[in-house]
Amino acid sequence: MISRVAEHCFWLARYLERAENTARVLEVNHTLLLDFHVPVEEQWRPLLIISGIHDYPDTPTGEHVQAYMAWDRDNPFSIASSLAAARENARCIREVISAEMWERVNFYHLWVLGGTARGVYDANRHEFYAQVRRINQLVHGIADATMSHGEAWEFFKLGTYLERASQVARIMDVKYHTLLPKAEEVGSPVDNAHWVAILMSCSGYEPFHKTPRPAPLDPAAAVAEFLFFDPLFPRSIRRCVWECEGAVAAAAGNPVGREPTPAEREIAGLLGWLDRRTIGDIIRDGLHEALTHVVDRVHRIGEAIHATFFAAEVKPPAAMSQSHG
């Protein structure tokens, strides 16, 4: 596969996942503010911070921030911008993805551009965010059923799970930035309710309660452990990184004696970092610090993937292996 096609597959998946997770962050913040008192200055600015936006020009009110994160085409993290970028990447590889997949991506891009989506947003904010979540889920279901599961599919998976690992960490970090409790509130019913809301925003409420646990943990630690480490839940950080490991190895090929690519080494490094820690270690050393570390390492993995597969001067992994021999 030529690197241009691989890169479009990778970024198509990342932008779809980014649109869904932007909707998740907006929805969880909207829900939490309905149920809990948060000082005005701490209500919406954290969503900009965790998206890496530090120079927001307007007053960060709920309506301003939601409009900016949903509709602003100059904001690369907005839902509209992400879906437009996904559509453009899909358009460039129509010969690789299925016709059904292209039609659905194009349909939702036009839906966001038209008045229908704006009408849903104005009438029922929860339904709008739910619909955006379903866009990504539907496209992934179509892709799984209609794409050949070859190299293009592996790059699509790689983009999906890499973006998801970063975004789940960012969703969890909403709690730190927006709802960091006072020391006496840790472990209180209100604090636990915050964690349940974070869990629900990751579609993890049912899987969490259906997962047996050998030892009792306080609710906050149990939820954090589930979202960090659960090996079966497809949105846990460790499961996402593990999926990336398999996808990048398949994309690189597996001849005997092949040296690991830079992307594989970076992914293995993050997996090793996770495997050397328990949730007790992470809470003791700082949940926010751990989540920031995950986001930073995902960024490094993305850079290594670009250098390994997409950069103009890159050699195919097989040629790299032969050149070392």
C-alpha positions, 0 to 999 in steps of 0.5 A: 500500500502506498503511504498516501492511502495509508495516511488517509485511512489513518486520519479518516478514523482519527477524525471520526473518533475525534468528532465522537469524543468531542461530543462525549466531552461536551455532553458529560460536561453539560450533564454534570453541570445540570446535577452539580454546582460548579463555579462559573469560571470553572464550568467550560474553560476546562474543555478548551484546556484539555483540547489544547486550546489556550487562546480562546478569544471569547468569554467561555460561557456554556453557549459560546464554548459549545458552539465553538466546539460543535460548529466552528470550522476554524477550530480543528477540534470541533465536530463540524471541522472533524467531520469535514476532515473525515469526509475529505480523507474518505474522498481521497481513498474512495477506491479503498473504502466501500461505497456504503462507507463513503455514502454514510460519511458524505451524508453526515458531512452534508447533515452537519452543513445543512439546517437539520443538524443545527435544528437538533442542536437548538432543540435538544442538545443531548440528542445532538451529541448522541447523534454525533456519537452514533455517526462514528459507531455506524461508520465503523459498523459499515467499515467492519462489514464491507471493507477488506480486512487488509492493510487499509483496515489495519491503518483504519484501526490504528487511527481509531484506537490511537485517537480513542486512547487520547480522548478517553484520557481527556474525558477523564481529565475533565473531572480533574479540571472541572470537578476536582473535589476538596480533600474532605469531599474525596469518596463522598457520594457527590464525588462518586456521582462525578465518577459515574458520570465520567463512566457513562460518558465513555459508554462504560456504565453497563460493562463496568457493572457486569465486570466481576472484581476480586477485591472491593475498591472505593467507587472512584478507584474502581472506575478509574481502574476500569477506564485505565486497565480493563483488558476487555472494554474497548474504550479502556486506555490499555485495551486501546494501546494493545489494539494499536500494537496489533494493528501497527505490527500487522501494517508493518508485516511480520517477517522473521528477524524484522527489527521493530519500527519506531512506532512499535517501540513507542507503543510498546513503551506506553504498554510497558508503562501501563503494565508496571502500574496499578491504579493505586500507584496512579492515584498516589502519584496523581491521576492528572499527571498520569492522564497527561502522560498518556496524552503526551505518549500518544502524541509521540506514537503519532509522530512515530507512525508518521515517521515510520509509514507516511513521511516522504522519505520513509522506506517500506518496513520490509525494505528497512529490514533488508537494509539492516541485514 
